[in-house]
């Protein structure tokens, strides 16, 4: 009997063979910075060295010994990760072979499996037109299959109320009490007002925004007369893509939307990984690993304040 198109097992097996095996060697050495733990126990005190994180300076010991000392921690390697999954109607758009929802499913499955293979726990909140499901964090391959099944079983809808990421993020703040690694996986097509609750969420958790998009949303080619449908509301309008002025206005509007989106993410203090429907998933994961590594280096490479650095080599 052939597998059901909604059967998660063959999908996970395919990704394990085609994506995760390719990534194993590439990210294995970077695993510590890729999925850094959050539990810290004080292990020792030592003199400050160049590139130490100044946030770890023990000011009481520094004042007493008249030399800068830093606290050294033992790190709990276990990570709890949550995926905030936007499966609203706009995620069902795709101008090529794959839709944004399909890319989201594959990205989340691969990241969840990479995490659980090292003993970490993953959970998820799923949003349709509200928080439709809460999947408590657990470890193991079976948890990844459960998460994949939940994503696959959500029906596509032709219309719904406008996506409200603000409410989704506020719900996440209430439902995820312990500090976690949080992936917000969305196309960020939403009513305004989500930047403030995202910033609020980032005060408690480490956030990565995974922004999904289709190239056709950025640049409309000359395709003649087209019926364009609003993915959120179902409203349809006839447009003439042969009109150069219309295509220029479309591109300008897309550029304004991009600028506003990036500014909102920057204001919230959240790193963003952009993933297009025609991107290579392995390249995207490697970009994620590089982003995490560079952020870790920046966090650990703060300069010593000038008044403390005098007299040091």
Secondary structure, 3 states (H helix, E strand, C coil): CCCCCCCHHHHHHHHHHHHHHHHHHHHHCCHHHHCCCCEEEEEEEEECCCCCCHHHECHHHHHHHCCCEEEEEEEECCCEEEEEEECCHHHHCCCCCCCHHHHHHHHHHHHHHHHHCCCCEEEEEEECCCEEEEEEEECCHHHHHHHHHHHHCCCCCCCCCCCCHHHHHHHHHHHCCCCCEEEEEECCCCCCCHHHHHHHHHHHCEEEEEEEECHHHCCCCCCCEEEEECCCCCCEEEEECCCHHHHHHHHHHHHHHHHHHHHHHHHCCCEEEEEECCCCHHHHHHHHHHHHHHHHHHHHCCCCCHHHHCCCC
